[in-house]
């Protein structure tokens, strides 16, 4: 979170957007932006993957990609049980999971992107 932002904000060219992978990384990134007066989303867009704790207490409302661990766990559990029942004689399978995008106020669309 915070350490990652230090590294990113000292790189060239500066990023226009970041995606963080969990609640702690999001909090660290937001702390960096607040301390260094990086305006979100004007200077950088931030999106978080995963559930965000205490989102209503944040000074901004992050855009998040929200997954449902219950659905994912149930599907994986069923695959494991089927494989056990068939003595491991099943082909590899794939699940496509569609998470929800909860739009906050941390992403800015720059129109002049090439």
N, C-alpha and C positions, 0 to 999 in steps of 0.2 A: 504494500500500500504506500506508505510514506516513503520508504527507501526506494521503491520502484519509481515513484514520481520524481524524486531527486535525480535519479539516473535519466529518466526520460526528458525532464525539463532542462537538463544540461546537454542534451544531444542536439545535433543539427542534421536536418531541419527539425524544428519543434513539432511534436505530434499535434494533430488537430482533434484527435479523439483517442480515448482509451477504453478498453473493456477490462474490468476487474472480475475476478473469478469467485469472490466470496464477500461476506459481510465485513470481515476484518480488513481486507484490502480496500474496500470501498471507504471505510471510515478513515484509514490512513491516507488515501488519496484526497479525500475531502479536507482533512486536516492540513495537508500540504497546501492545497489551493487556497484555503482560508488564510493561512499564515503568510503566504507569499502573494496574496491579493491577485490570484489567478481567477478571472471571472468565468464562471460556468453558466451557460454554454458559450458565451461570447469568445473566450480565448481557447477553450477546450471543451469538447463534449465528453461526457462520462456515462457509460452504461455498465450495469452490474449483472453478472450471471448468478442466479441463485436467489434464495429468499433473503430479504434484507430485514434484520431485526430493528424494531423501533423506528420504522421509516417515518412515522408521523412526528417524531421528535427532531428530525433533521431540518437544517435551515434551507434545504432544497429538497425537491422530490425527485429522486433518481429514477431514470428509465431502467427497468429491470427485465431480464428474461427469467421468468419464473417457471421452475419445473415442479412436478408433483412427485416427491419421493415414494409415496404410497403406490402410485400407478407403476412407476419404474420397478420398485421392489417386487410387486406382485407379478409382473411379467417375467422378471428374471427368476423368481422363485418357481413359477410354473414351468419355465424352460428346464431348470435344474431337476425338478421332479420328473418331468417327462423323460429326460435323459437317463435318470436313475432307473425308471420303470422299464425302459427299452435297453438296459444294459449298455448304454453308451453307443447304441447303433442308430444314431440320428445324424442327419447332415447338419452342418453348421447353418444357423438361421440368423436372421437380422430383424431388428425392430426399428421402425422409424417412429420417433416420438416427437410430437409437435408441442413445444412449450408455449406458454402465454407471454406475450410482450405487453408489459404494463408501461405505458408512456408517461413519463414524468416531465420535468422541465430542465433536463440536463443535456439534451441533444439539440444541436443547431444544424440545420441543413444549409451548407454553403453552396450557393448556386454556380459558382465559377470553378467547380472541380472538373479537371480533365482526366 
